[in-house]
């Protein structure tokens, strides 16, 4: 019985020690380091434009001809509300199989819409990220190819030159991590805020 009590006591002590280390000390240290070294990223990549606060990590849905279009978004604003009754938005992956007819039909509809909006790109392949969803359903970025595909439409509907649009795209393009990993990508939200004149372009 004494042996059982001793073993149980040691187990509980180990449990408490590791709870404090992994549940309190480690998160506190990592959070402190990240806020010190990477305050912008640790704070949710928030920035202000036009008197509003945005996160560069969350995609925004744009369908207007004078705005850049991002990835297809799966969002719901009617199922959940906060304590004051205001609607909350959340996104999710499409969960549709590539082998299914439903996904094939959706992509065909998206391709048709893209083609109609970009007659200047007739015959050119559509970048895949313009007609498919991301894993999160809220991807804030698209490939450089997808951004450049839209330059003609944006120039026509914003009154800016294609060179101006290209410069804005370049400004809000993030290169490969360490110059090697991943692909260059364009933040759609920042490009559109710049096109609206509320973010420095």
JOJOJO-V62794 format. One line per field, one symbol per residue. phi: phi as a letter, one per 30 degrees, with the letter a starting at -180 (. if undefined). psi: psi as a letter, one per 30 degrees, with the letter a starting at -180 (. if undefined). burial: + if it has 9 or more other ideal C-beta (glycine too) atoms within 8 Angstrom, else -. A space follows every 50 residues. Layout:
phi->???
psi->???
burial->???
This chain:
phi->.dddddddddddddddddddddcbddeddddddddddbdddddjhdbcai ibcbcdccdbdbbddcbdccddccbbcccbbddciddccbbaddhcdddc dddddddddddddddddbddceidddedddbbddddibddbbddddddec eeddddccidddddddddeddcccdddhibdibdbcddedddddddicbe c
psi->eeeeeeeeeeeeeeeeefeeeffeeeeeeeeeeefeeieeefgghklkkh glklkffklkkkflfglkkalkkjlkgffklafggkkkkllllfhkkffl feeeeeeeeeeeeeeefiffgkfkkkkfffglllefghkfllleeeeffg eeeeeeffglleeeeeeeeeehkkakkggekalklkjeeeeeeeefgfkk .
burial->------------------+++----+----+--++------+--++--+- ---+++-+++-+----++-++-++++--------------++++------ --+--++--++--++--+--+----++-++++++--++++++++-+++++ +++++--+-----++++++--++--+-------++++++++++++---+- +
